[in-house]
């Protein structure tokens, strides 16, 4: 439980957690939540610090020093809530849980703190390299590269989070997440009828219909 005071028309919040003697300040600037410790035990001095801190953030934003943008972890959380409601009854019960597992175990530890604006094709390629280098077999604990299918599903998950952010206006464009190097995968063919097989099928179905 914390005690909170609002400043500057609700744009800045000064709060203190129950077990801490120091006040903290928080503000939502350029699509992200920012927080800092005032290092003050006095509420009045903490308020002065919070106002100066907030004005400093706004100055950095104007000067281009604050990249801002919605945090990827926040965008992922919003997307999970979105599909949990919209896909209810349309997908298997474990559909959302599978995406949540991929995010929590692999994706968020790597890029959760980044802004969605920072998720470039280069960052996603770094993620592919990271997964290939640090993959583990959870049954044996031994190093094992993720399969092509597994990595593809994780990239699809990242893409869906970014699409959700784009729909909500926190990401102005969607980056190209296609792999720059494509190794040959398994080649599969669609089945088709030969001319003789088609004629036989046509005549047999016609006879049965008659």
NUSE-300341 format. One record per residue (C-alpha): residue number from 1; x negated, y negated, z. Coordinates in pm, whole numbers, plus 50000, padded with zeros to 5 digits. Each point is the difference from the previous one (the first is absolute). Example, Ala and Ser with C-alpha at 12.3 -4.5 7.8 and 13.67 -1.06 7.14 Angstrom:
(1, (48770, 50450, 50780))
(2, (49863, 49656, 49934))
END
This chain:
(1, (50000, 50000, 50000))
(2, (49862, 49655, 49910))
(3, (50096, 49637, 50065))
(4, (50027, 49787, 49685))
(5, (50019, 49625, 49935))
(6, (50072, 49849, 49656))
(7, (49819, 49691, 49869))
(8, (50017, 49776, 49693))
(9, (50356, 50088, 49914))
(10, (49950, 50373, 50049))
(11, (49704, 50024, 49762))
(12, (49756, 50086, 50280))
(13, (50052, 50230, 50297))
(14, (49806, 50008, 50325))
(15, (50037, 50326, 50188))
(16, (49848, 50185, 50292))
(17, (50018, 50372, 50055))
(18, (50096, 50125, 50345))
(19, (49655, 50137, 50089))
(20, (49789, 49721, 49851))
(21, (49916, 49666, 50166))
(22, (49931, 49836, 49662))
(23, (50248, 49844, 49760))
(24, (49998, 50098, 49631))
(25, (50128, 49809, 49700))
(26, (50167, 50134, 49687))
(27, (50130, 49860, 49673))
(28, (50124, 50124, 49663))
(29, (49798, 49828, 49725))
(30, (49983, 50079, 49630))
(31, (50184, 50330, 50030))
(32, (49800, 50139, 50293))
(33, (50015, 50004, 50377))
(34, (49699, 49837, 50165))
(35, (49912, 50029, 50366))
(36, (49722, 49874, 50226))
(37, (49918, 49983, 50369))
(38, (49997, 49650, 50147))
(39, (49766, 50116, 50281))
(40, (50210, 49777, 50226))
(41, (50194, 50088, 50313))
(42, (50169, 49658, 50007))
(43, (50314, 49982, 49784))
(44, (49952, 49632, 49915))
(45, (49641, 50048, 49885))
(46, (50109, 50311, 49809))
(47, (50266, 49794, 49818))
(48, (49739, 49740, 49900))
(49, (49772, 50276, 49872))
(50, (50286, 50163, 49805))
(51, (50093, 49677, 49821))
(52, (49638, 49933, 49898))
(53, (49961, 50364, 49892))
(54, (50313, 49985, 49784))
(55, (49893, 49676, 49832))
(56, (49662, 50161, 49934))
(57, (50171, 50293, 49827))
(58, (50199, 49761, 49782))
(59, (49680, 49814, 49911))
(60, (49829, 50326, 49900))
(61, (50301, 50088, 49788))
(62, (49985, 49667, 49814))
(63, (49624, 50041, 49952))
(64, (50036, 50350, 49855))
(65, (49818, 50163, 50293))
(66, (50306, 50193, 50113))
(67, (50085, 50268, 49747))
(68, (50324, 50085, 50175))
(69, (50262, 50226, 49853))
(70, (50204, 50272, 50164))
(71, (49792, 50270, 50166))
(72, (50011, 50332, 49817))
(73, (50099, 50179, 50323))
(74, (50298, 49766, 50040))
(75, (50101, 50055, 49636))
(76, (49972, 50376, 50048))
(77, (50222, 49990, 50308))
(78, (50261, 49797, 49812))
(79, (49992, 50242, 49704))
(80, (50043, 50305, 50227))
(81, (50305, 49843, 50165))
(82, (50133, 49914, 49656))
(83, (49981, 50351, 49856))
(84, (50115, 50158, 50325))
(85, (50332, 49818, 49961))
(86, (50037, 50009, 49622))
(87, (49893, 50363, 49955))
(88, (50214, 50137, 50283))
(89, (50176, 50310, 49870))
(90, (49832, 49979, 49660))
(91, (49667, 50157, 50091))
(92, (49880, 50290, 50213))
(93, (49981, 49915, 50374))
(94, (49619, 50000, 49996))
(95, (49968, 49758, 49705))
(96, (49940, 49685, 50206))
(97, (49798, 50189, 50263))
(98, (49760, 50121, 49730))
(99, (49934, 49643, 49883))
(100, (49963, 49883, 50359))
(101, (49745, 50274, 50066))
(102, (49793, 49905, 49694))
(103, (50005, 49636, 50104))
(104, (49911, 50055, 50366))
(105, (49729, 50261, 49950))
(106, (49822, 49877, 49688))
(107, (50116, 49669, 49851))
(108, (50059, 49761, 50291))
(109, (49666, 50068, 50176))
(110, (49828, 49891, 49676))
(111, (50211, 49705, 49883))
(112, (50268, 49932, 50262))
(113, (49841, 49675, 50122))
(114, (49946, 49862, 49651))
(115, (50247, 49759, 49844))
(116, (50206, 50134, 49712))
(117, (49828, 49727, 49796))
(118, (49666, 50172, 50068))
(119, (50111, 50340, 49864))
(120, (49826, 49978, 49663))
(121, (49912, 50282, 49756))
(122, (49650, 49988, 50151))
(123, (50131, 50056, 50354))
(124, (50211, 50295, 49884))
(125, (49697, 50147, 49821))
(126, (49802, 49960, 50324))
(127, (50279, 50192, 50170))
(128, (49968, 50285, 49749))
(129, (49625, 50017, 50065))
(130, (50058, 49984, 50377))
(131, (50248, 50289, 49989))
(132, (49771, 50211, 49784))
(133, (49708, 49938, 50238))
(134, (50183, 50046, 50331))
(135, (50266, 50261, 49921))
(136, (50034, 50283, 50253))
(137, (50171, 50335, 50001))
(138, (50225, 49961, 50306))
(139, (50003, 50376, 50057))
(140, (49622, 50050, 50008))
(141, (49872, 49646, 50066))
(142, (49758, 50038, 49709))
(143, (49952, 49733, 49729))
(144, (50234, 50047, 49706))
(145, (50091, 49760, 49723))
(146, (50374, 49936, 49967))
(147, (50162, 50161, 49700))
(148, (50092, 49795, 49694))
(149, (50368, 50039, 50089))
(150, (49947, 49884, 50360))
(151, (49806, 49691, 49899))
(152, (50255, 49917, 49731))
(153, (50282, 50011, 50258))
(154, (49805, 49765, 50229))
(155, (49947, 49751, 49716))
(156, (50372, 50022, 49918))
(157, (50069, 49918, 50367))
(158, (49774, 49693, 49983))
(159, (50169, 49890, 49677))
(160, (50348, 50032, 50152))
(161, (49901, 49785, 50299))
(162, (49866, 49732, 49764))
(163, (50317, 50018, 49788))
(164, (50207, 49941, 50311))
(165, (49785, 49695, 50088))
(166, (50039, 49874, 49642))
(167, (50380, 50032, 50017))
(168, (50004, 49799, 50324))
(169, (49779, 49727, 49856))
(170, (49693, 50053, 50221))
(171, (49796, 50132, 49706))
(172, (50026, 49799, 49676))
(173, (49863, 50274, 49772))
(174, (49939, 50375, 49999))
(175, (49637, 50109, 49952))
(176, (49913, 50278, 49757))
(177, (49926, 50303, 50219))
(178, (49917, 50242, 49719))
(179, (49679, 50196, 50056))
(180, (49713, 49853, 49791))
(181, (49847, 50345, 49949))
(182, (50231, 50287, 49916))
(183, (49867, 50350, 50027))
(184, (50164, 50265, 49789))
(185, (50292, 50157, 50181))
(186, (50194, 50312, 49941))
(187, (50162, 49997, 49656))
(188, (50355, 50128, 49983))
(189, (50234, 50041, 49703))
(190, (50373, 49980, 49972))
(191, (50163, 50322, 49888))
(192, (50167, 49998, 49657))
(193, (50171, 50245, 49767))
(194, (49843, 50119, 49679))
(195, (50222, 49984, 49689))
(196, (50073, 50375, 50022))
(197, (50085, 49976, 50370))
(198, (50233, 49706, 49941))
(199, (50183, 50181, 49720))
(200, (50041, 50307, 50222))
(201, (50131, 49785, 50287))
(202, (50239, 49813, 49768))
(203, (50142, 50322, 49852))
(204, (50029, 50176, 50335))
(205, (50180, 49712, 50176))
(206, (50228, 49961, 49697))
(207, (50090, 50370, 50011))
(208, (50068, 49988, 50372))
(209, (50215, 49691, 49960))
(210, (50204, 50175, 49728))
END
